[in-house]
């Protein structure tokens, strides 16, 4: 392989990573100031940009593990909402 082929492959990989953005994980010692964060048993887990994304992820998690306490924390409003299972 030559240098051009390697750099093209690297660029392609970088573009794929940018297209499939994963939600960020907040720092454990600082409350977020924007976005929506999943709280699982009182611990900050994954941060999402919209309430819909966070609520969907929380519902899926709660459906898989009904015993855990899952909340969606609105960082801007500083309010958390518990997610319940729907039977």
C-alpha positions, 0 to 999 in steps of 0.5 A: 500500500502506498501513502495515498491509499492509507490516508484515504482509508483513514479519512473514510474511517474518520467520516464513518465515526463522525456519521455514527455519533454516540451519546457522550458520557458525562463526568462523574463529578460534575452535573451537566448544564445542557442536554438530557442525561440518563440517571440509573440508580442515581448515577449519571450515565449517558447524555443526549441532545434531545428529550426524545432520544433520552426518553427512548433510551430510558424506556428501552433500558427500563424494559430490559431491566425493570428492577433498576430506577431510571430517570431522565435528567433535564440539565437546563431545567435541573429536573429529573423525571422517573421512567416507569415500565408500561405493562 
